Amino acid sequence: MPIYPHLVEARAVIYVTAPDHLLPSSIINILLNDVPYKSIPAKAFGGWIEIPIKPSGRKEFAKITIQANLRLSTNMCEDAFSDNAYVRVSHKSLLRFVYKKPERIENFLRDYNLDLCIQEKELLPLIYYLS
């Protein structure tokens, strides 16, 4: 998820499900920037997970990782090759961004790297008009 200079806050709202036939020792771990954020035991699979993301330092992206240790049996070797152990992230999951409005269009373009924003020639009249 990109983090831009005008970002006030972001939220990842993810709907995660897994099969019902997993052992109770199964777990899903959510990591934010490689730091554990939340662990979900098998009995609680299937629901919305909301992950708040605050801009921090010079990071340009926030990394969200979903790790799963899904157990179908007591034989870990068989579980590793099974097609019945999976996690599903719903297409209804979403990202919410809250930005502060830039004071001027020049600040917006400078913050988002002017040279990347106007590579398309069709944008030049719009940028001229807005400034």
C-alpha positions in Angstrom: 0.0 0.0 0.0 1.6 3.3 -1.0 2.0 6.0 1.6 2.0 9.5 0.2 3.0 12.8 1.9 -0.6 14.0 2.3 -1.8 10.8 3.9 -3.4 11.3 7.3 -4.5 7.7 7.9 -5.2 4.5 6.0 -7.1 1.4 6.9 -6.9 -2.0 5.3 -10.2 -3.8 5.8 -9.8 -7.5 4.8 -12.3 -10.3 4.9 -10.4 -13.6 5.5 -11.9 -17.1 5.5 -10.5 -20.6 5.6 -12.1 -24.1 5.4 -14.1 -25.4 8.4 -12.3 -28.8 8.5 -9.0 -27.4 9.8 -7.6 -28.6 13.2 -8.0 -26.2 16.2 -4.2 -25.7 16.2 -4.5 -23.8 12.8 -3.7 -20.1 13.0 -3.6 -17.1 10.6 -1.0 -14.3 11.4 -1.3 -10.8 10.1 1.9 -8.8 9.8 2.2 -5.1 9.2 5.7 -4.1 7.9 7.0 -7.5 8.9 5.8 -6.9 12.6 3.1 -9.2 14.0 -0.2 -7.3 14.2 -2.8 -10.0 14.9 -3.1 -13.7 15.3 -6.4 -15.4 14.6 -7.0 -19.0 15.9 -8.9 -21.5 13.8 -12.2 -21.2 15.7 -12.3 -17.4 14.9 -11.6 -17.8 11.1 -14.1 -16.0 8.9 -14.5 -12.3 9.5 -13.4 -8.8 8.9 -9.9 -7.7 10.0 -9.3 -3.9 10.2 -5.7 -2.8 10.1 -5.0 0.9 10.8 -2.0 2.3 9.1 -0.3 5.6 10.1 2.3 7.3 8.0 5.7 7.0 9.7 9.2 8.2 8.9 10.4 7.9 5.3 8.6 4.7 4.4 6.9 4.9 1.0 4.9 1.7 1.4 3.1 -0.3 4.1 3.5 -4.0 3.7 0.6 -6.3 4.8 1.4 -10.0 5.0 -1.0 -12.8 5.7 0.7 -16.0 6.9 -1.2 -19.2 7.6 -0.3 -22.3 9.5 -3.2 -24.5 8.5 -3.4 -28.0 9.8 -5.6 -30.8 8.4 -4.0 -33.6 10.3 -1.3 -34.4 12.7 1.1 -35.2 9.8 2.7 -31.9 8.7 4.3 -33.5 5.6 0.9 -34.6 4.2 -0.7 -31.2 5.1 2.0 -29.3 3.1 0.9 -31.1 -0.2 -2.9 -30.9 0.4 -5.1 -28.8 -1.8 -7.6 -28.5 1.1 -5.6 -26.1 3.2 -6.0 -22.5 2.0 -6.9 -19.0 3.1 -9.3 -16.9 1.0 -9.1 -13.1 1.0 -12.5 -11.8 -0.3 -12.7 -9.5 -3.3 -14.9 -7.3 -1.0 -11.8 -6.4 1.0 -10.8 -2.7 0.7 -8.4 0.1 1.4 -9.5 3.4 2.9 -7.3 6.5 2.6 -7.7 9.8 4.4 -5.7 12.7 3.0 -5.3 16.3 4.0 -6.1 18.6 1.1 -3.0 20.2 -0.4 -3.0 24.0 -0.3 -2.0 24.4 -3.9 -1.8 22.1 -7.0 1.9 22.7 -7.2 2.4 21.2 -3.7 0.4 18.2 -4.8 2.5 17.7 -7.9 5.8 18.2 -6.1 4.8 15.7 -3.4 3.9 13.0 -6.0 7.0 13.5 -8.1 6.2 16.0 -10.8 8.0 14.0 -13.5 5.9 10.9 -12.8 2.6 12.8 -12.8 2.9 14.4 -16.2 4.4 11.7 -18.4 1.1 11.6 -20.3 0.9 14.6 -22.7 -2.9 14.7 -22.2 -2.4 15.7 -18.6 -0.5 18.9 -19.4 -3.5 21.1 -20.2 -5.3 19.9 -17.1 -2.2 20.7 -14.9 -1.9 24.1 -16.5 -5.6 24.8 -16.0 -5.5 23.8 -12.3 -2.4 25.8 -11.5 
